Amino acid sequence: MQSEGFLEVAGIPLLLFAVLVYYGVRLLVMKDVTAIRGKHKPPVKDTAMYVKSASSLIFFLAFATLVMAFLMFINTYAALGEFIAATLIMGILWRRMEQKYGG
C-alpha cells in the first residue's frame, strides 16, 4: 500500500494519537492540570495522583486509537467498535478519577 492510501485510511486516527500522546506527556512533565481540566474548575484534591491517573487514561486512549488505526485495514466495523468500547471505558474511569481526585 502506498503512503497516500495509508494516510487516507489511518490519517485521522494517527493525528488523534499524536495529540493524545502530546497531552499525556505534557501532563506528566509539566503537571499542569489546567491544560486538560480548564481554568474555571476548582483545584484538584491531590495533584500528583490526578496527574498520574489522568495521564495513564490519556495514554490508554492513545493506544486504543493506534489499535483502531491498524484495525481499519482489517475491518472498519471492528475498528469503530473497538474505539467506542475504549471511549466508554475511558469515560467511566475518568468519571471515577474526577470523583476521587477532582475538586
N, C-alpha and C positions, 0 to 999 in steps of 0.2 A: 504494500500500500504506500502510495506517495504521501509526502508530508502534507500536501494540501488536503487530501482526503482525511488524513488523521486529524488535522485541526478542524475540519468541518464537523466531524463526528464528536470529537472529545475536547474541542477548544474551550467551551464554556465551563465544563466541569474542571478542567485543568486550571483555568483562570480563578475559579472559586477556590480550588485547592491552594493556589498561591496566596490568595487574600487571607484565607483562614490560617495558613502557616505564618504569615506576616503578623497577624493579630495575636496568635498564640505565643510567638517568640517575643513580640513587643510586650505582652503582658508579663511573661516570665522575666525578662531582662529589666524593664523599667518599673514593673509593679504598679502601673498606672491603671487603676480600675475604672477611672472615668472614661477611658478610651472605649470600653465596652458597656459601661453602666450608664453613662450620662451624667451631666453635671447637676441636674435638678433633683436627683435622688439623694436620700440621706446617706451618710458614710456607712461603710460596712462594719460589722461587728469584729471580725477577725480578718485583717487584710492578708496575712500570709496564707491562711487556709483558703480564702476566697480566690486568691491568685492561683494557687496550686490546683484547686478544683476546676476553676473556670478554664485555665489553660489546658488541662487534660481533656476536658469536654470539647474544647475547640479543636484540639488535635484529633480526637475521636471523629468529629465530623469531617475534618480534613482527610483522614484516612478513608472514611466512608465515601467521600467524594472521589478520591483516587480510584477506589474499587469500582465505583459507578462508571467512571470514565472507561475502564477496561471492560466492564460488563456491557457497555453499549455496543461493542463489536460483536458480542455473542448474541445477546437478546436485549432489545430495548425495554421490553416489559419487565424483565428481571432487574435491569438497572434502575428503572423507576421504582419498582417495589422495594429494592434494597435501600434506596435513598429515602423513600417515605418512612420505612421502618427505622432507619438510623435517625431521621429527623424527629420522629415521635419519641424514640428512646432518649435522645439528647434533650428534648423539651421537658420530659418528665424528670430527668436527672438535674437539669438546670433549675427547675422549679424547687426541687428538694434542696439544692445548694443555696438558692436565694433565701429559702426559709431558715436554713441553718446558719449561714454566714452573712446574709444580706442585712440591710438596715431596717 
